[in-house]
Amino acid sequence: FYIIFCKMTKLIYLQDTYLFDYYAQIIDITEIQWRTDIVLDQTIFYPQWWWQPCDKWIISSANWTFEVEDVRLDKDWFVHHFWKISNWELQKWEKVELKIDKERRILNTKLHSAGHFIDYAIQSLGVDIKPTKWYHFPDGSYVEYQWEIQNSEELIPKLQQRLDEIIFSNVKAWTKELSNEEAVKQWIWAPEWKSARIVWFDWYDYYGCGGTHVSSSKEIWRIMIRKIKNKKWNSQISYTLDDID
């Protein structure tokens, strides 16, 4: 049975943020709560985590089209593609074409990278705080830090100016896959049988990150700081992109 021997779904979206059309093979089909669930051997669909929304659009063959409404990654690293109704015309081992919503992917990618650029700017201003939570959804993106930011109203214009400088200077984004052994040595988490991926922007420190990212800061028109909110010993820096207002 192929899904037993396939250790995980190959995550093609980690290799190329701007790959919007690809191919795959169905390795499992189930029905979960009145929805069809397709598992593929590889995918360009980003599965939703708490820091970034999933990709959507279609999976198709010569005989049918499957409208993907949700995508999730399970504990065994198989990606599940859900449709809102049952469709038992699907066949295991069938080869299919994948198409993701380009505008949705690019927006989510910009919001995710913008959160990292904010942290880049914070660190370059000498504010010694560490991020503990990321939320890169269009309904209210923010980066949360583990300590209250003092004089937040004075920090906002300085942070905005630094972000503008980062965008203008066209800071490049880089990614690298680490073996499990390399990840452990660098304190990057990964399952025992899986590699890890790190992301960094030119001279900025790297992070273990499984999201999609821009290739350089100039792909984002402008990151706008909305507010800084202190709450329960934490600080949230809320932001938006002026090209989505």
Secondary structure, DSSP 8 states (H G I E B T S, - for coil): -HHHH--S-EEGGGT-TT--EEEEEEEEEEEETTEEEEEESEE-----BTTB----EEEE-SS-EEEE-EEEE-TTS-EEEEESS--TT--TT-EEEEEE-HHHHHHHHHHHHHHHHHHHHHHHTT----EEEEE--TT-EEEEESS--TTHHHHHHHHHHHHHHHHHTT-BEEEEEE-HHHHHHTT----TTS-EEEEEETTS--EE--S---SBGGGSS-EEEEEEEEETTEEEEEEEETT--
